[in-house]
Amino acid sequence: MTWLGNFNEGIEQTFWVYLIITFFITVITWLSVATQAFKVASTRFSLILRDQ
């Protein structure tokens, strides 16, 4: 298994890749939470109570 011996040194990991991934994850999370909050805020409270 010596062919994987220098695998970690052969891949260059740049910092900006992690920044871009973090940005996209933050945007997707924010949009998901905002969409759910908007759905809850836009429903009439009386309809929610009637279903209970």
PDBQT receptor file of N, H, CA, C and O in Angstrom, charges set to zero:
ATOM      1  N   MET A   1       0.822  -1.207   0.000  1.00  0.00    +0.000 N 
ATOM      2  CA  MET A   1       0.000   0.000   0.000  1.00  0.00    +0.000 C 
ATOM      3  C   MET A   1       0.859   1.261   0.000  1.00  0.00    +0.000 C 
ATOM      4  O   MET A   1       0.457   2.272   0.576  1.00  0.00    +0.000 OA
ATOM      5  N   THR A   2       1.975   1.226  -0.602  1.00  0.00    +0.000 N 
ATOM      6  H   THR A   2       2.301   0.405  -1.069  1.00  0.00    +0.000 HD
ATOM      7  CA  THR A   2       2.835   2.406  -0.642  1.00  0.00    +0.000 C 
ATOM      8  C   THR A   2       2.352   3.438  -1.653  1.00  0.00    +0.000 C 
ATOM      9  O   THR A   2       2.827   4.574  -1.645  1.00  0.00    +0.000 OA
ATOM     10  N   TRP A   3       1.419   3.065  -2.520  1.00  0.00    +0.000 N 
ATOM     11  H   TRP A   3       1.034   2.143  -2.526  1.00  0.00    +0.000 HD
ATOM     12  CA  TRP A   3       0.944   4.032  -3.520  1.00  0.00    +0.000 C 
ATOM     13  C   TRP A   3       0.102   5.123  -2.886  1.00  0.00    +0.000 C 
ATOM     14  O   TRP A   3      -0.100   6.161  -3.516  1.00  0.00    +0.000 OA
ATOM     15  N   LEU A   4      -0.407   4.939  -1.653  1.00  0.00    +0.000 N 
ATOM     16  H   LEU A   4      -0.243   4.096  -1.141  1.00  0.00    +0.000 HD
ATOM     17  CA  LEU A   4      -1.132   5.985  -0.928  1.00  0.00    +0.000 C 
ATOM     18  C   LEU A   4      -0.248   6.688   0.097  1.00  0.00    +0.000 C 
ATOM     19  O   LEU A   4      -0.738   7.493   0.889  1.00  0.00    +0.000 OA
ATOM     20  N   GLY A   5       1.001   6.402   0.089  1.00  0.00    +0.000 N 
ATOM     21  H   GLY A   5       1.399   5.748  -0.554  1.00  0.00    +0.000 HD
ATOM     22  CA  GLY A   5       1.916   6.948   1.086  1.00  0.00    +0.000 C 
ATOM     23  C   GLY A   5       2.010   8.463   1.076  1.00  0.00    +0.000 C 
ATOM     24  O   GLY A   5       2.077   9.078   2.140  1.00  0.00    +0.000 OA
ATOM     25  N   ASN A   6       2.017   9.079  -0.098  1.00  0.00    +0.000 N 
ATOM     26  H   ASN A   6       1.963   8.579  -0.962  1.00  0.00    +0.000 HD
ATOM     27  CA  ASN A   6       2.147  10.529  -0.201  1.00  0.00    +0.000 C 
ATOM     28  C   ASN A   6       0.862  11.193  -0.684  1.00  0.00    +0.000 C 
ATOM     29  O   ASN A   6       0.897  12.272  -1.274  1.00  0.00    +0.000 OA
ATOM     30  N   PHE A   7      -0.257  10.550  -0.434  1.00  0.00    +0.000 N 
ATOM     31  H   PHE A   7      -0.286   9.673   0.045  1.00  0.00    +0.000 HD
ATOM     32  CA  PHE A   7      -1.533  11.074  -0.936  1.00  0.00    +0.000 C 
ATOM     33  C   PHE A   7      -1.875  12.425  -0.332  1.00  0.00    +0.000 C 
ATOM     34  O   PHE A   7      -2.323  13.317  -1.053  1.00  0.00    +0.000 OA
ATOM     35  N   ASN A   8      -1.680  12.603   0.953  1.00  0.00    +0.000 N 
ATOM     36  H   ASN A   8      -1.316  11.878   1.538  1.00  0.00    +0.000 HD
ATOM     37  CA  ASN A   8      -2.052  13.843   1.625  1.00  0.00    +0.000 C 
ATOM     38  C   ASN A   8      -1.194  15.014   1.143  1.00  0.00    +0.000 C 
ATOM     39  O   ASN A   8      -1.692  16.135   1.038  1.00  0.00    +0.000 OA
ATOM     40  N   GLU A   9       0.049  14.781   0.857  1.00  0.00    +0.000 N 
ATOM     41  H   GLU A   9       0.454  13.870   0.943  1.00  0.00    +0.000 HD
ATOM     42  CA  GLU A   9       0.921  15.850   0.394  1.00  0.00    +0.000 C 
ATOM     43  C   GLU A   9       0.640  16.217  -1.063  1.00  0.00    +0.000 C 
ATOM     44  O   GLU A   9       0.992  17.315  -1.493  1.00  0.00    +0.000 OA
ATOM     45  N   GLY A  10       0.027  15.338  -1.818  1.00  0.00    +0.000 N 
ATOM     46  H   GLY A  10      -0.259  14.446  -1.468  1.00  0.00    +0.000 HD
ATOM     47  CA  GLY A  10      -0.225  15.600  -3.228  1.00  0.00    +0.000 C 
ATOM     48  C   GLY A  10      -1.428  16.477  -3.487  1.00  0.00    +0.000 C 
ATOM     49  O   GLY A  10      -1.600  16.955  -4.609  1.00  0.00    +0.000 OA
ATOM     50  N   ILE A  11      -2.268  16.708  -2.491  1.00  0.00    +0.000 N 
ATOM     51  H   ILE A  11      -2.128  16.321  -1.580  1.00  0.00    +0.000 HD
ATOM     52  CA  ILE A  11      -3.476  17.519  -2.652  1.00  0.00    +0.000 C 
ATOM     53  C   ILE A  11      -3.277  18.835  -1.913  1.00  0.00    +0.000 C 
ATOM     54  O   ILE A  11      -2.993  18.851  -0.715  1.00  0.00    +0.000 OA
ATOM     55  N   GLU A  12      -3.428  19.932  -2.637  1.00  0.00    +0.000 N 
ATOM     56  H   GLU A  12      -3.658  19.918  -3.610  1.00  0.00    +0.000 HD
ATOM     57  CA  GLU A  12      -3.301  21.245  -2.017  1.00  0.00    +0.000 C 
ATOM     58  C   GLU A  12      -4.676  21.718  -1.574  1.00  0.00    +0.000 C 
ATOM     59  O   GLU A  12      -5.593  21.807  -2.389  1.00  0.00    +0.000 OA
ATOM     60  N   GLN A  13      -4.824  22.016  -0.319  1.00  0.00    +0.000 N 
ATOM     61  H   GLN A  13      -4.079  21.944   0.344  1.00  0.00    +0.000 HD
ATOM     62  CA  GLN A  13      -6.091  22.479   0.225  1.00  0.00    +0.000 C 
ATOM     63  C   GLN A  13      -5.987  23.969   0.504  1.00  0.00    +0.000 C 
ATOM     64  O   GLN A  13      -5.260  24.399   1.399  1.00  0.00    +0.000 OA
ATOM     65  N   THR A  14      -6.721  24.745  -0.271  1.00  0.00    +0.000 N 
ATOM     66  H   THR A  14      -7.312  24.396  -0.999  1.00  0.00    +0.000 HD
ATOM     67  CA  THR A  14      -6.674  26.192  -0.107  1.00  0.00    +0.000 C 
ATOM     68  C   THR A  14      -7.779  26.663   0.829  1.00  0.00    +0.000 C 
ATOM     69  O   THR A  14      -8.817  26.017   0.978  1.00  0.00    +0.000 OA
ATOM     70  N   PHE A  15      -7.527  27.788   1.443  1.00  0.00    +0.000 N 
ATOM     71  H   PHE A  15      -6.685  28.312   1.323  1.00  0.00    +0.000 HD
ATOM     72  CA  PHE A  15      -8.447  28.312   2.453  1.00  0.00    +0.000 C 
ATOM     73  C   PHE A  15      -9.739  28.839   1.844  1.00  0.00    +0.000 C 
ATOM     74  O   PHE A  15     -10.795  28.734   2.468  1.00  0.00    +0.000 OA
ATOM     75  N   TRP A  16      -9.681  29.406   0.629  1.00  0.00    +0.000 N 
ATOM     76  H   TRP A  16      -8.823  29.491   0.122  1.00  0.00    +0.000 HD
ATOM     77  CA  TRP A  16     -10.864  30.016   0.030  1.00  0.00    +0.000 C 
ATOM     78  C   TRP A  16     -11.926  28.974  -0.306  1.00  0.00    +0.000 C 
ATOM     79  O   TRP A  16     -13.109  29.312  -0.364  1.00  0.00    +0.000 OA
ATOM     80  N   VAL A  17     -11.544  27.730  -0.528  1.00  0.00    +0.000 N 
ATOM     81  H   VAL A  17     -10.584  27.456  -0.481  1.00  0.00    +0.000 HD
ATOM     82  CA  VAL A  17     -12.534  26.682  -0.793  1.00  0.00    +0.000 C 
ATOM     83  C   VAL A  17     -13.429  26.503   0.432  1.00  0.00    +0.000 C 
ATOM     84  O   VAL A  17     -14.645  26.367   0.301  1.00  0.00    +0.000 OA
ATOM     85  N   TYR A  18     -12.838  26.502   1.601  1.00  0.00    +0.000 N 
ATOM     86  H   TYR A  18     -11.850  26.613   1.708  1.00  0.00    +0.000 HD
ATOM     87  CA  TYR A  18     -13.614  26.367   2.836  1.00  0.00    +0.000 C 
ATOM     88  C   TYR A  18     -14.500  27.586   3.068  1.00  0.00    +0.000 C 
ATOM     89  O   TYR A  18     -15.609  27.455   3.587  1.00  0.00    +0.000 OA
ATOM     90  N   LEU A  19     -14.028  28.754   2.694  1.00  0.00    +0.000 N 
ATOM     91  H   LEU A  19     -13.127  28.860   2.273  1.00  0.00    +0.000 HD
ATOM     92  CA  LEU A  19     -14.853  29.957   2.830  1.00  0.00    +0.000 C 
ATOM     93  C   LEU A  19     -16.073  29.905   1.912  1.00  0.00    +0.000 C 
ATOM     94  O   LEU A  19     -17.175  30.268   2.323  1.00  0.00    +0.000 OA
ATOM     95  N   ILE A  20     -15.880  29.457   0.681  1.00  0.00    +0.000 N 
ATOM     96  H   ILE A  20     -14.984  29.163   0.347  1.00  0.00    +0.000 HD
ATOM     97  CA  ILE A  20     -16.996  29.365  -0.261  1.00  0.00    +0.000 C 
ATOM     98  C   ILE A  20     -18.014  28.328   0.210  1.00  0.00    +0.000 C 
ATOM     99  O   ILE A  20     -19.219  28.574   0.157  1.00  0.00    +0.000 OA
ATOM    100  N   ILE A  21     -17.541  27.185   0.663  1.00  0.00    +0.000 N 
ATOM    101  H   ILE A  21     -16.562  26.986   0.706  1.00  0.00    +0.000 HD
ATOM    102  CA  ILE A  21     -18.450  26.146   1.159  1.00  0.00    +0.000 C 
ATOM    103  C   ILE A  21     -19.219  26.638   2.368  1.00  0.00    +0.000 C 
ATOM    104  O   ILE A  21     -20.423  26.402   2.471  1.00  0.00    +0.000 OA
ATOM    105  N   THR A  22     -18.547  27.318   3.286  1.00  0.00    +0.000 N 
ATOM    106  H   THR A  22     -17.569  27.509   3.203  1.00  0.00    +0.000 HD
ATOM    107  CA  THR A  22     -19.209  27.869   4.465  1.00  0.00    +0.000 C 
ATOM    108  C   THR A  22     -20.263  28.891   4.075  1.00  0.00    +0.000 C 
ATOM    109  O   THR A  22     -21.343  28.922   4.664  1.00  0.00    +0.000 OA
ATOM    110  N   PHE A  23     -19.963  29.724   3.092  1.00  0.00    +0.000 N 
ATOM    111  H   PHE A  23     -19.085  29.698   2.613  1.00  0.00    +0.000 HD
ATOM    112  CA  PHE A  23     -20.918  30.718   2.614  1.00  0.00    +0.000 C 
ATOM    113  C   PHE A  23     -22.161  30.053   2.031  1.00  0.00    +0.000 C 
ATOM    114  O   PHE A  23     -23.281  30.447   2.356  1.00  0.00    +0.000 OA
ATOM    115  N   PHE A  24     -21.976  29.055   1.178  1.00  0.00    +0.000 N 
ATOM    116  H   PHE A  24     -21.066  28.735   0.914  1.00  0.00    +0.000 HD
ATOM    117  CA  PHE A  24     -23.111  28.379   0.574  1.00  0.00    +0.000 C 
ATOM    118  C   PHE A  24     -23.960  27.639   1.606  1.00  0.00    +0.000 C 
ATOM    119  O   PHE A  24     -25.188  27.655   1.518  1.00  0.00    +0.000 OA
ATOM    120  N   ILE A  25     -23.334  27.004   2.563  1.00  0.00    +0.000 N 
ATOM    121  H   ILE A  25     -22.337  26.991   2.635  1.00  0.00    +0.000 HD
ATOM    122  CA  ILE A  25     -24.079  26.316   3.620  1.00  0.00    +0.000 C 
ATOM    123  C   ILE A  25     -24.871  27.321   4.446  1.00  0.00    +0.000 C 
ATOM    124  O   ILE A  25     -26.015  27.056   4.815  1.00  0.00    +0.000 OA
ATOM    125  N   THR A  26     -24.271  28.476   4.738  1.00  0.00    +0.000 N 
ATOM    126  H   THR A  26     -23.342  28.691   4.438  1.00  0.00    +0.000 HD
ATOM    127  CA  THR A  26     -24.971  29.517   5.493  1.00  0.00    +0.000 C 
ATOM    128  C   THR A  26     -26.169  30.044   4.721  1.00  0.00    +0.000 C 
ATOM    129  O   THR A  26     -27.238  30.237   5.300  1.00  0.00    +0.000 OA
ATOM    130  N   VAL A  27     -26.010  30.277   3.431  1.00  0.00    +0.000 N 
ATOM    131  H   VAL A  27     -25.142  30.120   2.961  1.00  0.00    +0.000 HD
ATOM    132  CA  VAL A  27     -27.112  30.788   2.609  1.00  0.00    +0.000 C 
ATOM    133  C   VAL A  27     -28.242  29.771   2.520  1.00  0.00    +0.000 C 
ATOM    134  O   VAL A  27     -29.410  30.135   2.658  1.00  0.00    +0.000 OA
ATOM    135  N   ILE A  28     -27.915  28.512   2.294  1.00  0.00    +0.000 N 
ATOM    136  H   ILE A  28     -26.966  28.216   2.183  1.00  0.00    +0.000 HD
ATOM    137  CA  ILE A  28     -28.941  27.471   2.198  1.00  0.00    +0.000 C 
ATOM    138  C   ILE A  28     -29.676  27.319   3.522  1.00  0.00    +0.000 C 
ATOM    139  O   ILE A  28     -30.899  27.177   3.541  1.00  0.00    +0.000 OA
ATOM    140  N   THR A  29     -28.942  27.348   4.628  1.00  0.00    +0.000 N 
ATOM    141  H   THR A  29     -27.949  27.463   4.613  1.00  0.00    +0.000 HD
ATOM    142  CA  THR A  29     -29.576  27.236   5.943  1.00  0.00    +0.000 C 
ATOM    143  C   THR A  29     -30.480  28.423   6.212  1.00  0.00    +0.000 C 
ATOM    144  O   THR A  29     -31.598  28.252   6.698  1.00  0.00    +0.000 OA
ATOM    145  N   TRP A  30     -30.015  29.623   5.905  1.00  0.00    +0.000 N 
ATOM    146  H   TRP A  30     -29.107  29.763   5.510  1.00  0.00    +0.000 HD
ATOM    147  CA  TRP A  30     -30.817  30.824   6.135  1.00  0.00    +0.000 C 
ATOM    148  C   TRP A  30     -32.076  30.803   5.286  1.00  0.00    +0.000 C 
ATOM    149  O   TRP A  30     -33.152  31.147   5.776  1.00  0.00    +0.000 OA
ATOM    150  N   LEU A  31     -31.966  30.409   4.033  1.00  0.00    +0.000 N 
ATOM    151  H   LEU A  31     -31.092  30.129   3.636  1.00  0.00    +0.000 HD
ATOM    152  CA  LEU A  31     -33.144  30.347   3.167  1.00  0.00    +0.000 C 
ATOM    153  C   LEU A  31     -34.143  29.307   3.651  1.00  0.00    +0.000 C 
ATOM    154  O   LEU A  31     -35.351  29.532   3.578  1.00  0.00    +0.000 OA
ATOM    155  N   SER A  32     -33.663  28.187   4.138  1.00  0.00    +0.000 N 
ATOM    156  H   SER A  32     -32.682  28.005   4.198  1.00  0.00    +0.000 HD
ATOM    157  CA  SER A  32     -34.562  27.158   4.655  1.00  0.00    +0.000 C 
ATOM    158  C   SER A  32     -35.322  27.647   5.881  1.00  0.00    +0.000 C 
ATOM    159  O   SER A  32     -36.538  27.480   5.977  1.00  0.00    +0.000 OA
ATOM    160  N   VAL A  33     -34.605  28.246   6.805  1.00  0.00    +0.000 N 
ATOM    161  H   VAL A  33     -33.617  28.382   6.727  1.00  0.00    +0.000 HD
ATOM    162  CA  VAL A  33     -35.240  28.750   8.023  1.00  0.00    +0.000 C 
ATOM    163  C   VAL A  33     -36.180  29.906   7.696  1.00  0.00    +0.000 C 
ATOM    164  O   VAL A  33     -37.272  29.983   8.260  1.00  0.00    +0.000 OA
ATOM    165  N   ALA A  34     -35.785  30.794   6.808  1.00  0.00    +0.000 N 
ATOM    166  H   ALA A  34     -34.898  30.731   6.350  1.00  0.00    +0.000 HD
ATOM    167  CA  ALA A  34     -36.634  31.935   6.443  1.00  0.00    +0.000 C 
ATOM    168  C   ALA A  34     -37.902  31.470   5.741  1.00  0.00    +0.000 C 
ATOM    169  O   ALA A  34     -38.974  32.029   5.970  1.00  0.00    +0.000 OA
ATOM    170  N   THR A  35     -37.793  30.461   4.892  1.00  0.00    +0.000 N 
ATOM    171  H   THR A  35     -36.922  30.008   4.705  1.00  0.00    +0.000 HD
ATOM    172  CA  THR A  35     -38.968  29.939   4.202  1.00  0.00    +0.000 C 
ATOM    173  C   THR A  35     -39.955  29.329   5.190  1.00  0.00    +0.000 C 
ATOM    174  O   THR A  35     -41.156  29.584   5.106  1.00  0.00    +0.000 OA
ATOM    175  N   GLN A  36     -39.461  28.534   6.114  1.00  0.00    +0.000 N 
ATOM    176  H   GLN A  36     -38.485  28.327   6.182  1.00  0.00    +0.000 HD
ATOM    177  CA  GLN A  36     -40.339  27.927   7.112  1.00  0.00    +0.000 C 
ATOM    178  C   GLN A  36     -40.958  28.987   8.016  1.00  0.00    +0.000 C 
ATOM    179  O   GLN A  36     -42.137  28.894   8.356  1.00  0.00    +0.000 OA
ATOM    180  N   ALA A  37     -40.187  29.983   8.404  1.00  0.00    +0.000 N 
ATOM    181  H   ALA A  37     -39.229  30.059   8.127  1.00  0.00    +0.000 HD
ATOM    182  CA  ALA A  37     -40.721  31.049   9.249  1.00  0.00    +0.000 C 
ATOM    183  C   ALA A  37     -41.782  31.851   8.513  1.00  0.00    +0.000 C 
ATOM    184  O   ALA A  37     -42.781  32.247   9.113  1.00  0.00    +0.000 OA
ATOM    185  N   PHE A  38     -41.583  32.095   7.230  1.00  0.00    +0.000 N 
ATOM    186  H   PHE A  38     -40.771  31.773   6.743  1.00  0.00    +0.000 HD
ATOM    187  CA  PHE A  38     -42.577  32.824   6.447  1.00  0.00    +0.000 C 
ATOM    188  C   PHE A  38     -43.857  32.022   6.300  1.00  0.00    +0.000 C 
ATOM    189  O   PHE A  38     -44.948  32.590   6.358  1.00  0.00    +0.000 OA
ATOM    190  N   LYS A  39     -43.747  30.707   6.110  1.00  0.00    +0.000 N 
ATOM    191  H   LYS A  39     -42.860  30.246   6.063  1.00  0.00    +0.000 HD
ATOM    192  CA  LYS A  39     -44.937  29.860   6.013  1.00  0.00    +0.000 C 
ATOM    193  C   LYS A  39     -45.735  29.899   7.312  1.00  0.00    +0.000 C 
ATOM    194  O   LYS A  39     -46.962  29.999   7.291  1.00  0.00    +0.000 OA
ATOM    195  N   VAL A  40     -45.046  29.819   8.427  1.00  0.00    +0.000 N 
ATOM    196  H   VAL A  40     -44.049  29.737   8.444  1.00  0.00    +0.000 HD
ATOM    197  CA  VAL A  40     -45.724  29.837   9.724  1.00  0.00    +0.000 C 
ATOM    198  C   VAL A  40     -46.340  31.202   9.975  1.00  0.00    +0.000 C 
ATOM    199  O   VAL A  40     -47.462  31.293  10.475  1.00  0.00    +0.000 OA
ATOM    200  N   ALA A  41     -45.630  32.251   9.640  1.00  0.00    +0.000 N 
ATOM    201  H   ALA A  41     -44.719  32.177   9.235  1.00  0.00    +0.000 HD
ATOM    202  CA  ALA A  41     -46.123  33.601   9.896  1.00  0.00    +0.000 C 
ATOM    203  C   ALA A  41     -47.289  33.966   8.979  1.00  0.00    +0.000 C 
ATOM    204  O   ALA A  41     -48.117  34.801   9.342  1.00  0.00    +0.000 OA
ATOM    205  N   SER A  42     -47.364  33.363   7.816  1.00  0.00    +0.000 N 
ATOM    206  H   SER A  42     -46.691  32.685   7.521  1.00  0.00    +0.000 HD
ATOM    207  CA  SER A  42     -48.414  33.737   6.873  1.00  0.00    +0.000 C 
ATOM    208  C   SER A  42     -49.690  32.916   7.029  1.00  0.00    +0.000 C 
ATOM    209  O   SER A  42     -50.712  33.258   6.436  1.00  0.00    +0.000 OA
ATOM    210  N   THR A  43     -49.652  31.840   7.816  1.00  0.00    +0.000 N 
ATOM    211  H   THR A  43     -48.821  31.562   8.298  1.00  0.00    +0.000 HD
ATOM    212  CA  THR A  43     -50.871  31.067   8.035  1.00  0.00    +0.000 C 
ATOM    213  C   THR A  43     -51.716  31.740   9.109  1.00  0.00    +0.000 C 
ATOM    214  O   THR A  43     -51.201  32.362  10.038  1.00  0.00    +0.000 OA
ATOM    215  N   ARG A  44     -52.989  31.601   8.956  1.00  0.00    +0.000 N 
ATOM    216  H   ARG A  44     -53.407  31.095   8.201  1.00  0.00    +0.000 HD
ATOM    217  CA  ARG A  44     -53.893  32.196   9.943  1.00  0.00    +0.000 C 
ATOM    218  C   ARG A  44     -53.904  31.336  11.194  1.00  0.00    +0.000 C 
ATOM    219  O   ARG A  44     -53.993  30.110  11.119  1.00  0.00    +0.000 OA
ATOM    220  N   PHE A  45     -53.815  31.980  12.326  1.00  0.00    +0.000 N 
ATOM    221  H   PHE A  45     -53.742  32.975  12.387  1.00  0.00    +0.000 HD
ATOM    222  CA  PHE A  45     -53.715  31.270  13.597  1.00  0.00    +0.000 C 
ATOM    223  C   PHE A  45     -54.980  30.469  13.883  1.00  0.00    +0.000 C 
ATOM    224  O   PHE A  45     -54.914  29.408  14.504  1.00  0.00    +0.000 OA
ATOM    225  N   SER A  46     -56.129  30.965  13.439  1.00  0.00    +0.000 N 
ATOM    226  H   SER A  46     -56.183  31.827  12.935  1.00  0.00    +0.000 HD
ATOM    227  CA  SER A  46     -57.377  30.246  13.688  1.00  0.00    +0.000 C 
ATOM    228  C   SER A  46     -57.419  28.915  12.944  1.00  0.00    +0.000 C 
ATOM    229  O   SER A  46     -58.014  27.956  13.435  1.00  0.00    +0.000 OA
ATOM    230  N   LEU A  47     -56.799  28.841  11.773  1.00  0.00    +0.000 N 
ATOM    231  H   LEU A  47     -56.315  29.620  11.375  1.00  0.00    +0.000 HD
ATOM    232  CA  LEU A  47     -56.763  27.574  11.048  1.00  0.00    +0.000 C 
ATOM    233  C   LEU A  47     -55.881  26.542  11.754  1.00  0.00    +0.000 C 
ATOM    234  O   LEU A  47     -56.179  25.348  11.739  1.00  0.00    +0.000 OA
ATOM    235  N   ILE A  48     -54.813  27.003  12.363  1.00  0.00    +0.000 N 
ATOM    236  H   ILE A  48     -54.571  27.974  12.376  1.00  0.00    +0.000 HD
ATOM    237  CA  ILE A  48     -53.935  26.104  13.085  1.00  0.00    +0.000 C 
ATOM    238  C   ILE A  48     -54.662  25.552  14.318  1.00  0.00    +0.000 C 
ATOM    239  O   ILE A  48     -54.575  24.359  14.607  1.00  0.00    +0.000 OA
ATOM    240  N   LEU A  49     -55.376  26.418  15.042  1.00  0.00    +0.000 N 
ATOM    241  H   LEU A  49     -55.447  27.388  14.808  1.00  0.00    +0.000 HD
ATOM    242  CA  LEU A  49     -56.094  25.962  16.228  1.00  0.00    +0.000 C 
ATOM    243  C   LEU A  49     -57.243  25.023  15.873  1.00  0.00    +0.000 C 
ATOM    244  O   LEU A  49     -57.557  24.106  16.632  1.00  0.00    +0.000 OA
ATOM    245  N   ARG A  50     -57.866  25.251  14.724  1.00  0.00    +0.000 N 
ATOM    246  H   ARG A  50     -57.611  25.996  14.108  1.00  0.00    +0.000 HD
ATOM    247  CA  ARG A  50     -58.998  24.408  14.332  1.00  0.00    +0.000 C 
ATOM    248  C   ARG A  50     -58.540  22.985  14.055  1.00  0.00    +0.000 C 
ATOM    249  O   ARG A  50     -59.282  22.039  14.316  1.00  0.00    +0.000 OA
ATOM    250  N   ASP A  51     -57.324  22.817  13.528  1.00  0.00    +0.000 N 
ATOM    251  H   ASP A  51     -56.721  23.586  13.316  1.00  0.00    +0.000 HD
ATOM    252  CA  ASP A  51     -56.825  21.476  13.221  1.00  0.00    +0.000 C 
ATOM    253  C   ASP A  51     -56.401  20.711  14.472  1.00  0.00    +0.000 C 
ATOM    254  O   ASP A  51     -56.292  19.486  14.432  1.00  0.00    +0.000 OA
ATOM    255  N   GLN A  52     -56.167  21.385  15.541  1.00  0.00    +0.000 N 
ATOM    256  H   GLN A  52     -56.256  22.381  15.573  1.00  0.00    +0.000 HD
ATOM    257  CA  GLN A  52     -55.744  20.723  16.770  1.00  0.00    +0.000 C 
ATOM    258  C   GLN A  52     -56.895  20.114  17.430  1.00  0.00    +0.000 C 
ATOM    259  O   GLN A  52     -56.749  19.504  18.489  1.00  0.00    +0.000 OA
TER     260      GLN A  52
